[in-house]
Amino acid sequence: MAHFGQSDDFRRDELIRIIEHSVENLTLAELEALYYYMTTKSYINDN
């Protein structure tokens, strides 16, 4: 069972790296749009 957890953790880390790299290349307007979208979907909570 631990093998599946490690695979999930590896995939999660890989996805985070891909997303971080993509976000680094966004313009300010694109970042603001992404931020707005994520806050309205409750992915980000600024409280």
C-alpha positions in Angstrom: 0.0 0.0 0.0 2.9 2.4 0.7 4.0 2.1 -2.9 0.8 3.8 -4.1 1.3 6.6 -1.6 4.8 7.3 -2.8 3.6 7.3 -6.4 0.8 9.8 -5.6 3.3 12.0 -3.7 5.7 11.9 -6.7 2.9 12.8 -9.1 1.7 15.6 -6.8 5.3 17.1 -6.6 5.6 16.8 -10.3 2.3 18.7 -10.9 3.3 21.4 -8.4 6.6 21.9 -10.3 4.8 22.1 -13.6 2.3 24.6 -12.2 5.0 26.7 -10.6 6.9 26.9 -13.8 3.8 27.9 -15.8 2.8 30.6 -13.2 6.3 32.1 -13.4 5.7 32.9 -17.1 2.3 34.6 -16.7 1.8 38.3 -17.1 0.5 40.5 -14.3 -2.9 40.6 -16.0 -2.9 36.8 -16.3 -1.9 36.4 -12.7 -4.7 38.7 -11.5 -7.2 36.7 -13.6 -5.9 33.5 -12.1 -6.0 34.9 -8.6 -9.6 36.1 -9.1 -10.7 32.7 -10.5 -9.0 30.8 -7.6 -10.6 33.1 -5.0 -14.1 32.8 -6.4 -13.7 29.0 -6.5 -12.4 29.1 -2.9 -9.0 27.6 -3.9 -7.4 30.7 -2.2 -8.7 32.1 1.1 -7.1 35.4 2.1 -8.5 35.4 5.6 
